């Protein structure tokens, strides 16, 4: 998904590369002349006459280096990506291969747990409306007090079956008659 570089960007990159290289070259010449003058002074030919060239060459080197950095940044970035991406891909694939078995075991354990939980029978109880004793769902009468557990009293308004001693309907809330 690379976006095409515009002509103004390409032109600026070319100028940075050329001018930056020229600045580096001029800076190197000045530094070499200044250093040669400095070290030749040790031979007894008097004080260095062109040592000031070092102080002029250093800024040229710095500015030229920065310009070259920006001029070649894209090419260097693409080179680094092309070197790093395959290694990263290999590392991720290696780690994935090394963990496949463990992930499979964890997934199998989770599946086994879910299957065993789904197969468990849920015990449902009905609570007696008179004594609050727990009774089986299939019971018709309470095992503690003998009251009818099944709903046998129809609502006069909506027809919903309610407990035998219900005063109000479970469905519509109207008084049971």
C-alpha positions as CSV (number, residue, x, y, z in Angstrom):
1,X,0.0,0.0,0.0
2,X,2.7,2.4,-0.8
3,X,1.6,5.9,-1.9
4,X,3.3,7.3,-5.0
5,X,5.8,10.0,-4.3
6,X,5.0,13.3,-6.0
7,X,7.5,15.0,-8.4
8,X,8.1,17.8,-5.9
9,X,9.2,15.3,-3.3
10,X,11.4,13.5,-5.7
11,X,13.0,16.8,-6.7
12,X,13.6,17.9,-3.1
13,X,15.1,14.5,-2.4
14,X,17.5,14.9,-5.4
15,X,18.5,18.4,-4.3
16,X,19.2,17.2,-0.7
17,X,21.3,14.4,-2.0
18,X,23.4,16.5,-4.4
19,X,23.7,19.7,-2.2
20,X,24.3,17.6,0.9
21,X,27.1,15.6,-0.8
22,X,28.7,18.9,-2.0
23,X,28.6,20.3,1.5
24,X,30.2,17.2,2.9
25,X,32.9,17.3,0.2
26,X,33.7,21.0,0.8
27,X,33.7,20.4,4.6
28,X,36.1,17.5,4.2
29,X,38.4,19.6,2.1
30,X,38.4,22.4,4.7
31,X,39.0,20.0,7.6
32,X,41.9,18.3,5.7
33,X,43.6,21.6,4.8
34,X,43.2,22.8,8.4
35,X,44.5,19.6,10.0
36,X,47.4,19.4,7.5
37,X,48.3,23.0,8.5
38,X,48.1,22.2,12.2
39,X,50.3,19.0,12.0
40,X,52.8,20.6,9.6
41,X,53.4,23.3,12.3
42,X,55.0,20.6,14.5
43,X,57.8,20.2,11.9
44,X,59.1,23.6,12.7
45,X,57.6,25.6,9.8
46,X,56.0,28.1,12.2
47,X,52.5,28.4,13.5
48,X,49.6,26.8,11.6
49,X,48.3,29.3,9.0
50,X,45.2,27.5,7.9
51,X,43.9,25.9,11.1
52,X,40.9,28.1,10.9
53,X,39.7,25.9,8.0
54,X,38.8,23.2,10.5
55,X,36.3,25.6,12.2
56,X,34.8,26.4,8.8
57,X,34.8,22.8,7.6
58,X,33.0,21.3,10.7
59,X,29.7,23.2,10.1
60,X,29.8,22.3,6.4
61,X,30.2,18.6,7.4
62,X,27.3,18.8,9.9
63,X,24.9,20.6,7.5
64,X,25.9,18.3,4.6
65,X,25.5,15.2,6.7
66,X,22.0,16.3,7.8
67,X,21.0,17.0,4.2
68,X,22.3,13.6,3.1
69,X,20.4,11.9,6.0
70,X,17.1,13.4,4.8
71,X,17.9,12.8,1.2
72,X,18.7,9.1,1.7
73,X,16.3,8.4,4.6
74,X,13.6,6.7,2.4
75,X,16.2,4.4,0.8
76,X,17.7,3.5,4.1
77,X,14.3,2.9,5.7
78,X,13.2,0.6,2.9
79,X,16.5,-1.3,3.2
80,X,16.0,-1.8,7.0
81,X,12.4,-2.9,6.5
82,X,13.4,-5.4,3.9
83,X,16.1,-6.8,6.2
84,X,14.0,-6.8,9.4
85,X,10.5,-7.9,8.1
86,X,11.6,-11.5,7.1
87,X,13.4,-12.1,10.4
88,X,10.3,-10.9,12.3
89,X,8.0,-13.1,10.3
90,X,10.3,-16.1,10.9
91,X,10.4,-15.4,14.6
92,X,6.6,-15.1,14.9
93,X,6.1,-18.3,12.9
94,X,8.7,-20.1,15.1
95,X,6.9,-19.0,18.2
96,X,3.5,-20.0,16.8
97,X,4.8,-23.5,15.8
98,X,6.3,-23.9,19.3
99,X,3.0,-23.1,21.0
100,X,0.5,-24.9,18.7
101,X,0.5,-28.1,20.9
102,X,0.0,-26.2,24.1
103,X,-2.8,-24.1,22.7
104,X,-4.4,-27.3,21.4
105,X,-4.3,-28.8,24.9
106,X,-5.8,-25.7,26.5
107,X,-8.6,-25.6,23.9
108,X,-9.3,-29.3,24.4
109,X,-9.5,-28.8,28.2
110,X,-11.9,-25.9,27.8
111,X,-14.0,-27.9,25.4
112,X,-14.1,-30.9,27.8
113,X,-15.1,-28.6,30.6
114,X,-17.9,-27.0,28.5
115,X,-19.2,-30.4,27.4
116,X,-19.3,-31.7,31.0
117,X,-21.1,-28.6,32.2
118,X,-23.6,-28.8,29.4
119,X,-24.4,-32.4,30.2
120,X,-25.1,-31.8,33.9
121,X,-28.7,-32.1,34.8
122,X,-30.3,-29.1,36.3
123,X,-32.4,-29.9,39.4
124,X,-35.5,-27.8,39.4
125,X,-37.8,-27.5,42.3
126,X,-41.1,-26.0,43.0
127,X,-41.7,-24.2,46.2
128,X,-44.9,-24.8,48.1
129,X,-46.9,-21.6,48.3
130,X,-48.1,-22.5,51.8
131,X,-45.0,-23.8,53.7
132,X,-42.2,-22.9,51.3
133,X,-40.9,-26.5,51.2
134,X,-39.0,-27.5,48.1
135,X,-40.8,-30.1,45.9
136,X,-39.9,-31.9,42.7
137,X,-41.3,-30.4,39.5
138,X,-43.5,-33.4,38.8
139,X,-45.1,-33.3,42.3
140,X,-48.8,-32.4,42.4
141,X,-49.0,-32.0,46.2
142,X,-46.5,-30.7,48.8
143,X,-44.5,-33.4,50.6
144,X,-44.5,-31.3,53.8
145,X,-48.0,-29.9,54.1
146,X,-50.0,-31.7,51.4
147,X,-51.2,-28.5,49.7
148,X,-51.9,-28.7,46.0
149,X,-48.8,-27.5,44.0
150,X,-50.3,-27.5,40.6
151,X,-51.9,-24.4,39.4
152,X,-55.6,-25.0,39.2
153,X,-57.4,-21.7,39.7
154,X,-58.1,-19.9,36.4
155,X,-58.0,-16.1,36.3
156,X,-61.4,-14.7,35.4
157,X,-59.8,-11.9,33.3
158,X,-57.0,-13.5,31.3
159,X,-57.6,-17.3,31.9
160,X,-54.1,-17.9,33.3
161,X,-53.9,-20.8,35.8
162,X,-52.8,-19.7,39.3
163,X,-52.2,-21.4,42.6
164,X,-55.3,-22.8,44.3
165,X,-55.2,-20.1,47.1
166,X,-54.0,-17.2,44.9
167,X,-55.8,-13.9,45.5
168,X,-54.3,-12.1,42.4
169,X,-53.4,-13.4,38.9
170,X,-49.7,-14.2,38.2
171,X,-50.1,-12.9,34.6
172,X,-52.3,-9.8,34.7
173,X,-52.4,-8.9,38.4
174,X,-56.2,-8.7,38.6
175,X,-58.0,-10.3,41.6
176,X,-58.7,-14.0,41.1
177,X,-62.4,-14.8,41.5
